[in-house]
Amino acid sequence: MKRLALAAIFMTLPAASALQAQTAPTSAAPAPVPAAPVAVPLPTTSVGVNLNITPKRLTFDKRGSATVYIFNQGTTAAMFDISVADRVMIPTGDIKAISEVENTPEGKLAIGKLHSAKTLVRAVPIRATLAPGKGQTIRVRVEAPDSGAAEYRSHLTVTTLPPRDSGLTAEQAARQGPNELSFRVQTVFGLSIPLIVRTGPVDARAQIENVRLTYTDISPDGIAPPQRTPMLNLELVRSGTSSLFGNLEVKSATVSDKTPIGIARGVGVYTEIDRRSIRVPLRRAPKAGEQLNISFTDDDAKPGNVAARSTFTVG
């Protein structure tokens, strides 16, 4: 019979996971086919870091440089891999690794429209080890051609690497019984920010379409029990050669209080899609017949400029 040892399951968030396994036979003599191994999990381990990255996005002209700062807010020293990778936005607004969506219809469409900036961008260093409470400056330099696409984009990705002792030890492997499958889960976290390179004037126009009101049960803070919450659903439509980035705001045109009843900040629509679905939680349930004013304000090339408006009357 065989003793099986599963070394680790590495999950890069939000990228895919990788699985490694190895076998160690206890005898060279032939044996009957064994029963299916029983999974016996070892203690789950984690990297033990809380990574912060600033800023959350970078935009460049044809040539230039900038710095990104990463900070280990956790209690354990950790090693970080720093790379530039391509990711695409799908119509739900989710940003996915190419490998996650390359075999889906919506993914294929998005990948076909993406203009990668990987060959235009250099980021150094490519690896850093940070003690708890320590940071590292990453230098990003861009050089784009004088002609080509109007906007290129890739993502600066910072990923924690698992500790060197994260695998199954010899002692742990020796303690396994016959037909026993042991494994250790090692979670590897990653953060990424967009790197946008523009070779000409910004050309981005926005529209708000297909507005409707729904209700769903969500937790207000991720901890408290779910509550029935009004949600304003809409589609933000992009046209032109550049991406959109800004803030959505919902106000009532009917009541005297002009405080926004719904806000969604940092909303983007990248050039590989023409529209994306957005849900904006509202602070209160609008009354029947109440008119809502919805605005999208640019926070990119023309900060503060209202790029799109729409009105919606609650049925």
C-alpha positions in Angstrom: 0.0 0.0 0.0 1.0 3.6 -0.4 1.3 6.6 1.8 0.4 9.8 0.0 1.5 13.3 1.1 0.1 16.5 -0.4 2.7 19.2 0.0 0.6 22.3 -0.3 -2.3 24.1 -1.9 -1.3 27.6 -2.8 -4.1 30.0 -3.5 -3.2 33.4 -5.0 -6.0 35.8 -4.4 -7.6 36.6 -6.7 -5.6 34.4 -9.1 -6.0 30.7 -9.5 -4.6 28.0 -7.2 -1.9 25.4 -7.8 -1.7 21.9 -6.4 1.5 19.8 -5.8 1.6 16.2 -4.7 4.2 13.4 -4.3 4.0 9.8 -3.4 6.3 7.6 -1.2 5.9 3.9 -1.7 6.6 1.7 1.3 7.4 -1.4 -0.6 8.7 -2.4 -4.0 6.6 -5.5 -4.2 3.3 -5.5 -6.1 0.2 -5.0 -4.0 -3.5 -5.1 -4.5 -5.2 -1.9 -5.6 -5.7 0.0 -2.3 -8.9 1.6 -1.1 -9.3 5.3 -1.7 -7.1 7.3 0.6 -8.7 9.1 3.6 -8.0 12.8 3.7 -6.4 14.0 6.9 -5.8 17.7 7.0 -2.9 19.1 8.9 -3.3 22.5 10.6 -4.0 25.4 8.2 -1.3 27.9 7.9 -1.3 31.5 6.6 1.3 34.0 5.6 0.4 36.1 8.6 0.7 39.5 6.9 -1.7 42.4 6.2 -0.5 44.0 3.0 -1.2 47.6 2.1 -0.4 49.3 -1.2 -0.5 53.0 -2.2 -1.6 54.5 -4.5 -4.5 52.3 -5.8 -3.9 53.2 -9.5 -1.3 54.8 -11.7 -1.8 56.7 -15.0 1.0 57.7 -17.3 1.6 59.6 -20.5 3.9 58.1 -23.1 6.9 58.3 -20.9 7.4 58.8 -17.2 8.0 57.2 -13.8 6.2 56.9 -10.5 6.6 55.1 -7.2 4.3 52.6 -5.4 4.7 51.9 -1.7 3.9 48.6 -0.1 3.6 48.1 3.7 3.5 45.0 5.8 0.9 45.8 8.5 0.9 42.2 9.8 2.8 40.6 12.7 5.0 38.2 10.6 7.9 38.9 8.2 7.1 37.9 4.7 8.5 37.8 1.2 6.7 39.5 -1.7 6.9 38.8 -5.4 6.4 41.9 -7.6 5.4 41.6 -11.2 3.4 43.2 -14.0 0.5 41.0 -15.3 -2.4 41.3 -17.6 -5.9 41.2 -16.2 -9.3 42.0 -17.9 -12.5 43.5 -16.7 -15.7 41.6 -17.6 -19.2 43.1 -17.8 -20.0 42.4 -14.1 -17.1 44.7 -13.2 -14.9 41.9 -11.9 -11.3 42.0 -12.8 -9.9 38.6 -13.7 -6.6 37.0 -14.6 -6.3 36.0 -18.2 -6.1 32.3 -17.3 -9.4 32.6 -15.4 -11.5 33.7 -18.3 -9.7 32.8 -21.5 -12.1 29.9 -22.2 -15.3 31.9 -21.6 -17.2 33.9 -24.3 -17.1 37.1 -22.3 -13.4 36.6 -21.4 -12.4 36.0 -25.0 -14.1 39.2 -26.1 -12.4 41.2 -23.4 -8.9 39.7 -24.0 -9.3 40.5 -27.7 -9.8 44.2 -26.9 -7.1 44.5 -24.3 -4.0 46.5 -25.2 -1.3 45.2 -22.8 1.2 47.5 -21.2 3.5 44.7 -20.0 6.2 45.4 -22.6 6.1 49.2 -21.9 6.4 49.0 -18.1 9.3 48.1 -15.8 8.9 47.7 -12.1 11.8 47.3 -9.6 12.6 45.5 -7.4 10.9 42.2 -8.4 11.1 40.8 -4.9 11.1 42.2 -1.4 11.2 40.8 2.2 9.5 43.0 4.8 9.5 42.7 8.5 6.3 43.6 10.4 5.7 47.3 10.2 8.2 47.9 7.4 7.6 49.1 3.8 9.2 49.0 0.4 9.2 51.5 -2.4 8.6 50.1 -5.9 9.8 52.2 -8.8 7.7 52.0 -12.0 9.0 53.4 -15.3 7.1 53.6 -18.6 8.1 54.1 -22.2 5.4 53.9 -24.8 5.6 54.2 -28.6 4.6 57.4 -30.4 1.9 55.5 -32.3 -0.3 52.6 -31.5 -3.3 52.2 -29.2 -4.6 55.2 -27.4 -4.6 53.4 -24.1 -2.6 50.5 -22.7 -3.1 48.7 -19.4 -1.5 46.1 -17.2 -1.6 45.5 -13.5 1.2 45.8 -10.9 0.8 42.7 -8.8 2.3 42.1 -5.4 1.9 38.6 -4.1 3.1 37.0 -0.8 5.3 34.0 -1.2 4.8 31.0 1.2 7.5 30.4 3.8 10.2 27.9 2.9 9.0 25.5 5.6 5.4 25.5 4.4 5.6 21.9 3.0 5.0 18.6 4.7 7.9 17.7 7.0 9.5 14.3 7.0 8.2 13.7 10.6 4.6 14.5 9.5 4.9 12.2 6.5 6.2 9.4 8.6 3.2 9.6 11.0 0.7 8.9 8.3 -1.1 5.6 8.3 -1.8 3.3 5.3 -4.2 4.8 2.8 -3.9 8.2 4.4 -3.8 11.4 2.5 -2.4 14.4 4.4 -2.3 18.0 3.3 -1.5 21.5 4.5 -3.3 24.6 3.2 -1.1 27.6 2.7 -3.0 30.8 1.7 -1.0 33.2 -0.5 -2.5 36.7 -0.8 -2.0 39.1 -3.7 -2.9 42.7 -4.4 -2.9 44.5 -7.8 -3.3 48.0 -9.1 -3.9 49.1 -12.7 -1.1 50.8 -14.6 -2.7 52.8 -17.4 -0.5 54.3 -20.2 -2.1 56.9 -22.6 -0.4 58.0 -25.8 -2.9 60.7 -26.6 -5.7 62.9 -25.3 -8.3 61.3 -23.1 -11.4 60.3 -25.0 -14.0 58.9 -22.7 -17.8 59.5 -22.6 -20.3 58.0 -20.2 -24.0 57.3 -20.0 -26.2 55.8 -17.4 -28.8 53.2 -18.6 -31.2 50.5 -17.5 -31.8 51.8 -14.0 -34.0 49.7 -11.7 -34.7 49.3 -7.9 -34.3 45.9 -6.2 -34.0 44.7 -2.7 -31.4 42.2 -1.3 -30.3 40.9 2.1 -26.7 42.1 2.8 -24.7 42.7 6.0 -24.0 46.4 6.5 -20.5 45.8 7.6 -19.7 42.2 6.7 -20.1 41.1 10.4 -23.7 42.1 11.4 -26.6 39.8 10.3 -27.9 40.6 6.8 -30.6 43.2 6.4 -33.1 43.9 3.7 -31.4 46.6 1.7 -32.6 48.7 -1.3 -30.2 48.5 -4.3 -30.2 50.8 -7.3 -29.1 48.7 -10.3 -27.7 50.4 -13.4 -25.4 50.1 -16.3 -22.5 52.5 -16.8 -21.8 52.8 -20.6 -18.5 53.8 -21.9 -17.6 55.2 -25.4 -14.4 56.5 -26.9 -10.8 55.2 -26.8 -10.1 55.7 -23.1 -11.3 54.1 -19.9 -13.7 55.7 -17.3 -13.0 56.2 -13.7 -15.1 58.1 -11.2 -17.8 58.1 -8.5 -21.5 57.4 -8.7 -23.9 59.4 -6.5 -27.7 59.0 -5.9 -29.8 61.9 -4.5 -33.5 62.4 -4.1 -35.0 65.2 -6.2 -38.3 64.9 -4.2 -37.3 65.4 -0.5 -35.7 68.5 0.9 -32.7 66.6 2.3 -30.1 66.6 -0.5 -27.7 64.3 1.3 -26.8 61.4 -1.1 -28.7 58.3 -0.3 -26.2 56.1 -2.2 -22.6 56.4 -3.2 -20.2 54.2 -5.2 -16.6 55.4 -5.3 -13.8 54.3 -7.6 -16.0 52.9 -10.3 -14.1 52.1 -13.5 -15.0 50.8 -17.0 -11.9 49.7 -18.8 -11.5 49.8 -22.6 -12.1 46.0 -23.1 -15.8 46.4 -22.3 -18.3 49.0 -23.3 -20.6 48.7 -20.3 -20.6 47.2 -16.8 -23.4 46.4 -14.3 -23.3 48.3 -11.0 -25.3 47.9 -7.8 -25.4 50.9 -5.4 -26.7 50.2 -1.9 -29.1 52.9 -0.7 -29.3 54.3 2.9 -33.0 54.1 2.9 -35.9 52.8 0.8 -37.2 55.3 -1.7 -40.9 56.0 -1.6 -43.3 55.2 -4.5 -43.2 58.2 -6.9 -39.9 59.5 -5.5 -37.6 60.8 -8.2 -33.9 59.9 -7.9 -31.1 61.9 -9.6 -28.0 59.8 -10.5 -24.7 61.3 -11.5 -21.3 59.9 -12.5 -18.5 62.3 -11.7 -15.1 62.0 -13.3 -12.1 61.3 -11.0 -9.5 60.8 -13.7 -8.7 63.3 -16.5 -11.2 65.9 -15.4 -11.8 65.5 -11.6 -15.1 66.9 -10.5 -16.6 67.0 -14.0 -20.1 65.4 -14.1 -19.7 63.0 -17.1 -23.2 61.5 -17.0 -26.6 62.1 -15.4 -29.9 60.2 -15.2 -33.2 60.3 -13.4 -35.3 57.4 -12.1 -38.8 57.5 -10.7 -39.6 54.8 -8.2 -42.7 52.8 -9.2 
